Amino acid sequence: MSELYIGLMSGTSIDGIDAGLVDFQGTKPYLIGFEYLPFSNEIKSVIQQLSEPGSKVSLKEYGAMDNRLGHLFAKTVNTLLAKLSIPASLIKAIGSHGQTIYHAPDIQFPFSLQIGDPNIIAEKTGITTIADFRRRDIAAYGQGAPLVPGFHDAVFSDFHEHRCIVNIGGIANITVLPPTQPAKVIGFDTGPGNTLMDQWIQKHRHIDYDKNGAWGKTGKINHNLVALLKQDAYFQAAPPKSTGKEYFSLPWVYHNIATADYPAEDIQASLCFLTAITICDAIRNYAPATERVLICGGGIHNGYLLELIEQNIACPVISTEQYGIHPDHVEAVAFAWLARQTLNNLPGNIKEVTGAIKPVVLGGIYQGNTKKGE
């Protein structure tokens, strides 16, 4: 009998909403269908303004976008189910990550803030919705991130091979999967993924991202600049650790290097190399026995970035697609899995990853209004 969940993800790249319908009846989750709703330029702009470090935020604008995103998440779910001709009553729950506005786990009063009102999702889809996953882990003295390593362990671990999963979104993170049983899984944010490259090309070329890394590849990597950027305390800190766009942003770049002294394409190439080398450094330092690197997230579409990773790591680098899940779909499936964990009263965090004092059941449950089994 099918066990259906939907995962919703909107990442730090602020490109749009991913929705995956997942069946958990087998030994491994099976993705039945996937829907992507791109954000308009206007919505992207507002979200970027709300999440800008040090910006003055209008509570009216914040609340309106929370509501608006709730409707868009619900619309994405309803579109997905309509295309598949599957009634909402068959879905056990939706796991919604929400759109991160600010992530600050290391201040005196730590928090992680996501918007996309789950009340609206539950009301407009009729499906029980689970959201606000990060704050319970923070309440247990964790970082609230990354949360996907538990899912990575459930799906990608192998008893015979030491693996490392690399997720490259706006921020990059790794999950270390040793072949031991039970595995001692660790994971953390390595630093910037696509975010600095995206912000730099948006400023200089007025396009959203560097398709396939083509512009960056025309530049020359300045290793002295990269070395300056790598001196940042975040890269030296031991895990558990997590970060976000509120830290790794263009003001951070300007603070560390005199960008006006170098060609813009050289800066782009250097930022691409920074992402690649900090990922590889993290693997060398914390997973030196890695035999295979599995890549997921939007960064897999940056061919230049993948080249740089492959040049700086001494093992095969492949897509998660070879192991059953397309790299663009992994996080949506992961939040369907996290919703299932919560609904079954099971922990979703790994305390060794987040630094929490114990495993905890994550998220809040917002009841739907469909009659199951109709």
C-alpha positions in Angstrom: 0.0 0.0 0.0 1.3 3.4 -0.9 2.7 5.8 1.7 2.6 9.2 0.1 4.2 12.4 1.3 5.1 15.7 -0.4 8.3 17.6 0.2 8.5 21.4 -0.5 11.8 23.2 -0.8 12.8 26.8 -1.6 16.5 27.3 -1.1 18.9 30.1 -0.5 19.3 30.6 -4.3 15.8 32.1 -4.2 15.0 30.7 -7.7 11.7 29.0 -7.0 9.7 26.2 -5.3 10.4 22.5 -5.7 7.7 20.0 -4.9 8.2 16.2 -4.9 5.6 13.5 -4.4 7.3 10.6 -2.7 6.2 7.0 -1.9 7.8 5.5 1.1 6.2 2.0 0.9 9.5 0.4 -0.4 12.9 0.1 1.1 13.9 3.3 -0.6 11.8 6.4 -1.3 10.4 6.6 -4.8 9.7 9.9 -6.4 6.4 9.7 -8.2 6.3 13.2 -9.6 8.0 16.6 -9.4 6.8 20.2 -9.9 8.9 23.4 -10.1 7.4 26.9 -9.8 9.9 29.7 -10.6 9.7 32.9 -8.6 8.9 36.1 -10.5 11.6 38.8 -10.5 9.5 40.9 -8.2 9.2 38.1 -5.6 12.9 37.4 -5.8 13.6 41.1 -5.2 11.4 41.3 -2.1 12.8 38.1 -0.6 16.4 39.4 -1.2 15.5 42.7 0.5 14.0 40.9 3.5 17.0 38.8 3.9 19.6 41.5 3.3 22.1 41.7 6.2 21.5 44.8 8.2 18.4 45.9 6.2 15.5 47.6 7.7 12.5 45.2 7.3 8.9 46.4 7.1 6.8 44.0 9.2 3.9 44.7 6.8 6.1 43.6 3.9 7.4 40.6 5.8 4.0 39.4 6.8 2.6 39.9 3.3 5.4 37.8 1.8 4.9 35.1 4.4 1.2 34.9 3.3 2.0 35.1 -0.4 4.6 32.3 -0.3 2.1 30.2 1.6 -0.3 30.5 -1.3 2.5 29.8 -3.8 3.6 26.6 -1.9 0.0 25.5 -1.9 -0.5 26.2 -5.6 2.6 24.2 -6.4 1.3 21.2 -4.4 -2.2 21.4 -6.0 -0.6 21.7 -9.5 1.5 18.6 -8.9 -1.4 16.5 -7.7 -3.7 17.7 -10.6 -1.0 16.7 -13.1 -0.7 13.3 -11.6 -4.5 12.9 -11.0 -3.9 12.0 -7.4 -6.4 13.2 -4.8 -5.2 15.2 -1.8 -6.9 12.7 0.5 -4.2 10.1 -0.3 -1.3 12.3 0.9 -0.3 11.7 4.5 1.5 15.0 5.0 3.4 17.8 3.3 6.9 18.7 4.7 7.6 22.4 3.9 11.0 23.8 4.5 9.9 27.4 3.8 12.0 30.2 2.4 14.9 31.1 4.7 15.0 34.8 5.5 17.8 34.7 8.2 19.8 32.0 9.8 21.8 33.0 13.0 22.6 30.0 15.1 25.7 31.5 16.8 24.4 34.7 18.4 23.4 35.1 22.0 19.7 34.4 21.2 20.0 32.1 18.2 17.3 31.6 15.6 16.5 30.5 12.1 13.7 32.2 10.3 11.7 30.7 7.4 8.5 32.1 5.8 5.7 30.6 3.7 2.8 30.3 6.1 2.0 26.5 6.7 -1.5 27.4 7.9 -2.3 28.5 4.3 -0.7 25.4 2.8 -2.8 23.2 5.0 -5.9 25.1 4.4 -5.6 25.5 0.6 -4.4 21.9 -0.1 -6.4 20.2 2.7 -3.3 18.2 3.6 -1.6 18.1 7.0 1.5 20.3 6.7 4.7 20.0 8.8 6.9 23.1 8.8 9.3 25.1 11.0 11.8 22.2 11.1 14.9 24.1 12.3 13.9 25.8 15.5 13.3 22.7 17.6 16.9 21.6 17.0 18.0 25.1 17.9 15.9 24.8 21.1 18.0 21.7 21.9 21.2 23.8 21.5 21.8 22.8 17.9 22.6 24.8 14.8 19.3 24.0 13.2 21.3 22.9 10.1 22.0 21.0 8.1 19.0 18.8 8.5 19.3 16.6 5.4 22.2 14.3 6.6 19.7 11.9 8.3 18.0 11.5 4.9 21.3 11.1 3.2 22.2 8.3 5.6 18.9 6.6 5.0 19.1 6.7 1.2 22.8 6.9 0.1 24.8 5.1 2.7 26.6 1.9 1.7 28.1 -0.8 4.0 31.0 -1.3 1.7 32.0 2.2 0.7 33.0 5.4 2.5 30.9 8.1 0.8 30.5 11.9 1.1 27.3 13.6 -0.2 27.9 17.2 -1.3 24.8 19.4 -1.7 25.6 22.7 -3.5 22.8 25.2 -3.2 23.3 28.8 -2.3 25.3 27.4 0.6 27.3 24.1 0.2 27.1 21.3 2.8 28.5 17.8 3.1 27.3 14.6 4.8 30.0 12.1 5.6 28.7 8.5 5.4 31.2 5.9 6.7 30.6 2.2 5.8 30.3 1.2 9.5 27.1 0.1 11.1 25.7 2.0 12.8 27.4 4.7 10.9 28.8 7.8 12.7 27.4 10.4 10.4 28.7 13.9 10.4 27.8 16.9 8.3 28.1 20.6 8.1 28.0 23.7 5.9 31.3 24.1 4.2 30.6 27.8 3.2 29.4 29.4 0.0 27.9 27.3 -2.7 26.4 29.2 -5.6 25.5 32.4 -3.6 28.6 34.5 -4.2 28.9 33.6 -7.9 25.2 34.4 -8.3 25.4 37.7 -6.6 28.5 38.7 -8.5 27.1 37.9 -11.9 23.8 39.6 -11.1 25.7 42.8 -10.3 28.0 42.7 -13.3 26.1 40.9 -16.0 22.5 41.4 -14.8 21.6 37.8 -15.1 20.5 35.4 -12.4 23.4 32.9 -12.5 26.5 31.9 -14.4 25.1 29.1 -16.7 27.4 26.2 -16.7 30.1 28.5 -15.2 30.7 29.8 -18.7 31.6 33.4 -17.6 33.7 32.3 -14.7 35.7 30.0 -17.0 36.7 33.0 -19.1 38.4 34.5 -16.1 41.7 33.6 -14.4 41.6 32.2 -10.8 43.6 34.6 -8.6 44.9 32.2 -5.9 46.1 35.1 -3.7 42.6 36.5 -3.5 41.2 33.0 -2.7 43.8 32.6 0.0 42.7 35.9 1.5 39.0 34.8 1.5 39.9 31.4 3.0 41.4 33.2 6.1 37.9 33.8 7.3 37.2 32.3 10.7 34.3 30.2 9.4 36.5 28.1 7.3 38.9 27.5 10.2 36.1 26.6 12.7 35.4 22.9 13.5 31.9 21.5 13.0 29.2 21.5 14.0 28.7 24.7 12.1 26.2 26.2 9.7 25.9 29.5 7.8 23.9 31.4 5.2 23.6 34.2 2.7 23.4 36.7 5.5 27.1 36.0 6.2 28.5 35.0 2.8 27.4 38.0 0.7 28.9 40.7 -1.5 29.6 42.9 1.5 31.7 40.0 2.8 33.7 39.9 -0.4 34.2 43.7 -0.5 35.4 43.6 3.2 38.0 41.0 2.3 39.4 42.1 -1.1 39.6 45.2 -3.2 37.5 43.9 -6.1 37.9 47.0 -8.2 41.5 46.1 -8.8 40.7 43.0 -10.7 38.7 42.1 -13.9 35.2 41.0 -12.9 35.5 37.7 -14.7 38.6 36.9 -12.6 36.7 37.5 -9.4 33.9 35.2 -10.7 36.5 32.5 -11.5 38.0 33.0 -8.0 34.7 32.8 -6.3 33.9 29.5 -8.1 37.3 28.1 -7.0 36.6 29.3 -3.4 33.4 27.2 -3.4 35.2 24.2 -4.9 38.3 24.3 -2.7 36.4 24.8 0.6 34.3 21.8 -0.3 37.4 19.7 -1.1 39.2 21.0 2.0 36.3 19.9 4.2 36.3 16.4 2.7 40.1 16.1 3.2 40.0 17.4 6.7 36.9 15.5 8.0 36.4 12.6 5.7 39.9 11.6 4.4 38.8 8.0 3.8 36.1 9.1 1.3 36.0 6.7 -1.7 33.2 8.4 -3.7 31.6 11.9 -3.7 28.0 12.2 -4.7 26.8 15.6 -5.8 23.3 17.1 -5.6 21.8 20.6 -5.7 21.8 23.3 -8.3 25.6 23.5 -8.3 25.7 20.3 -10.3 24.7 22.4 -13.4 27.9 24.5 -13.1 30.3 22.4 -15.2 33.2 24.7 -14.4 32.6 24.2 -10.6 32.5 20.4 -11.1 35.7 20.5 -13.0 37.4 22.3 -10.2 36.1 19.9 -7.6 37.2 16.9 -9.6 40.7 18.4 -10.0 41.0 18.9 -6.3 39.7 15.6 -4.9 41.3 12.2 -5.2 38.1 10.0 -5.8 35.3 9.7 -8.3 32.7 12.6 -8.3 29.3 11.6 -9.6 25.7 12.7 -9.6 23.2 11.3 -7.1 21.1 10.5 -10.1 23.2 7.3 -10.5 21.8 6.3 -7.1 18.2 6.9 -7.8 17.4 10.6 -7.1 18.1 13.4 -9.5 20.3 16.1 -7.9 17.6 18.7 -8.4 15.1 16.6 -6.4 17.1 15.5 -3.4 16.1 18.2 -1.0 12.4 18.1 -1.8 12.5 14.3 -1.2 14.4 15.0 2.0 11.7 17.2 3.4 9.1 14.6 2.5 11.2 12.2 4.6 11.5 14.7 7.4 7.7 15.1 7.4 7.3 11.4 7.7 9.8 11.3 10.6 7.7 13.9 12.4 4.4 12.3 11.8 5.8 9.0 13.1 7.1 10.8 16.2 10.7 10.0 15.1 13.7 12.4 15.4 14.8 14.2 12.2 18.1 15.7 13.4 21.4 14.0 14.0 22.9 15.6 17.1 26.4 14.9 16.0 25.7 17.0 12.9 23.9 20.0 14.4 25.5 20.0 17.8 22.1 19.5 19.6 22.2 17.8 23.0 19.8 15.1 21.8 17.8 13.8 18.8 14.4 15.6 18.6 11.2 15.4 16.7 11.2 18.4 14.4 8.6 20.9 13.2 5.1 21.9 13.9 2.1 20.0 12.6 -0.7 22.0 11.0 -3.7 19.7 10.5 -5.3 19.4 7.1 -9.0 19.0 6.4 -9.3 16.1 3.9 -10.8 12.8 4.9 -8.1 10.2 4.3 -9.0 7.3 2.0 -11.7 9.2 0.1 
